[in-house]
Amino acid sequence: MTRPFERISSKVLVDNPWHRYCHDRYARRDGSPGDYYYVDMAGSSVVVPLLDNGDVVILEVERYLLGTKLWEFPIGGLEPGDDPLHVAQKELAEESGYRANRWDALGVFAPYKGVSNEHCHVFLARELEPGAQALELSESIDVHVVSLDEARRRMLGQAVGDGQSIAAFAYLDRFLAR
């Protein structure tokens, strides 16, 4: 007999460059088989870019699926085997144009538990140097430099907020309170 929540079988239903949609059969608490459908993702990285004067770099990102723009920190998805810090460094440069000379890992969280196995890695980027964006054709991003309070107001005050950026604020607050 299998233990509760043990995987019995796994099948990939859809595989694309960003996600895999999967169906698992697993043992439920009473030992009976159950079905679990989920999004298999290698993870993501979010970056809080903090300037020496205390301002932050935030992005105004056009989000196709939502049909609106969101205030966000730079965020990028991992591919299997990617190093989360490397992805954070790449996404900061591509999306904002900034490069950082100092990096701190702030924490890891599950942004969509129950639906995805994704882990999101949060990094603080400091000692920033400005540069040019290198956006993908699927991206429309405007870069803004604002005070930390203004960034918080914009991100928390929008009708639909970006969960990864909001969570990054919690990790940043914990870091700054040390």
N, C-alpha and C positions, 0 to 999 in steps of 0.2 A: 504494500500500500504506500502511496506517495504521501509526503508531508503536506499540510495546508500551504497553499500558494506556491507550490512547486510546479514548474513548467513541465507539461507533458509533451507538447509539440509546438512548433512555431512555423509560420508560413508568411512569406512576404507577398502581399497582395498587389502593391504598386511600388515601383522603384523609380525615383527620378533624381536629378542632381542635388536636390536639397533635403529630401526626406524619404523615408521608407514607411509605407503604411502596412502594418502587420496584424496578423490574427494569431493569437496564442490559445492553446487549450491548456488549462491549468487545474490543479487540484484546489478546490475551495476548502473552507474550514472544516466542513463535514466529510471531506474526502471525495465528494462527487465532482465530476468534471464541469468546468465552466469555460466560457468564451471571453476573451479579452482582446479588444481591438485598440490599437494605439499607433502613435506616430513615433517611429524610431529616428532619433536625431543624435548626431555626434556631439552636440552641445553648442554653446555660443559664448561670446565674450562681450562685455560692456565696459566702456572706458569713461571715467570721470576725469576730463582734462582740466586741471587746476593751474591757473597762471600764478606767477610769483606774487602779484598784487592781490590775490584772493578771488579774482574773477574766474569764471568758468566758460568754457567753450561749449555751446549747445547747438543743436541742429534742428532746423525746421524741415521735416521730411514729408514728402508727398507719399502717402500710403495708398496704393492702388486698391487693395481689398476693402479698405474702410471708406474710400472716396473722400479723404480729407488729409490735411496736413497735421502732423503731430510734433510736439517739442520732445526731443530725445537727446540722449548722449550717443556717441558713436557705438554701434553694435554690429557684430558680425557673426555669422554662423561658422562652426567648425566642420571640417570634413574628417572622416575617420583617420585617426593617427595624428591630427594636428595638435600642436602645442597651444593652449589657450592664450598664453602671453604673446606668442608670435602673431596670432590672429588679432589680438587687441592692438598690437603695434601697427599691423597692416591696415586695420580698419580706421584707426585714428588718422593715419596719413592719408588714406584714400578718401575718407568721408569729410574730414575737416581741413586737410592740408597740413596740420600740425604734426610735429614729431616730438617725442619726449625723451629726455635723458635720464629720467628717474621714474621707476615703476614700483608700485606696491600692490600686492595682492590683498584685496579687502575681504573676499569671501566667495562662497559658492551657494547657489540656491536652485530650487526646482521651479521654473516659471509656469509650468503647465501640468503639474502632477495629476495623475489619474488619466491623462490623455496622451502624455508624451514622457519618455524617459530622459528628456533633455536636462542637462545641468548648465547653468549660466554662471560664468566666472566673472567677477567684478574686479576691476583694476583702477587704481588711481595713477594718473599720468601727471608728472610735474617736470619742471625745468623745460618748458615748451618752447619750440622754435616754429614760427609760422612758415608755411609753404603753400604750394598749389594743390588743390583737390585733384583726384584722379578717379572720377566717378564712372561706374558701369552704366551702360545705356539704360538699364532698368532703374536707375536711381535719379531722383530729383531732390537735391539737398542744398539748403541755404545755411551758411555758417553765421553764428552770432556770438559775440563776447558780451557777457552780462555779469552782474554781481551774482553771488551765490543765492542771495535772497530773491533776486529777480528770476533766476533759473527755477528755483523752487516754486515761486508763484506761477510761472508759466506752465511748468510740468504738472503741478498738482491742481491748477485751476482750469485746465482744459476739459471740455465735455467728455472726451474719451482720452484717458491717459495711457502712456506706454508703460506697461508693468515692469519691464526690465529697468527702465530709467528710474522709476519710482523706487524700486527695490534698491537700486544703486545708491539713492539718497540715504536710505537706512544704514547701509554699510559705511558710507562716507561719514554720516553723523557719529557712528560708533568710533570710527578712526579718529575723527577730530576731537572727540571727547576724552581721548586718552591723555 
